[in-house]
Amino acid sequence: MIAIYYLLMLLLGFAWYKLGQNLLRKGYRDENDQRTEGFVGPVGFVVTAGVACYLLFALLRALVRGEVPCVGKGCKMQVYTLAAHAGEYWGNMFFLAWVVLALGYALYVTLRIWFRV
């Protein structure tokens, strides 16, 4: 079951990458003569950047301290430590890293589209 979760996360990451590459490959206008837009608009960019920075800080903090708060609804403020709950710790670290990379890639694609030459 765990292998299916990680496989689905990797497939979702690959699909996210391909979507970004398709947006970058488009010109200034699409087939309907509409302007090519990035993943997010200006306000969404600021919000996404803030969330990505917060999650990156949480990821780096968890690496340094060796403990990560549980990510999800059913956790009830649980904290997983590397010494006591190694599987859950690395599972949450993988999820945090995946989200930070996905949001960072969305910001990268949006900036590349905005500042085309």
C-alpha angles and dihedrals in degrees: 000000000000091000090055090053093052092043091052091048091052092047091049089050091051091050090049090051093049091049090053092048091051090052091049092049092056119091127234090287131035129221092282092052090251120141113260109248129200126233094276138021126234097281092040089050092057092046093046091048090051093049092046092051092048092050091046089053090049090050094050091044091052091050092051097042097038093230133094130190114240114263114221146050101277097053101086096207095312118167121209118207125202092233099050105027107025096159095051091042094056092041091057091042090053091050093048092048091048093051092046091051093046093050092044091052091050090053091047093051092046092051092047090052094046095049101042115148 
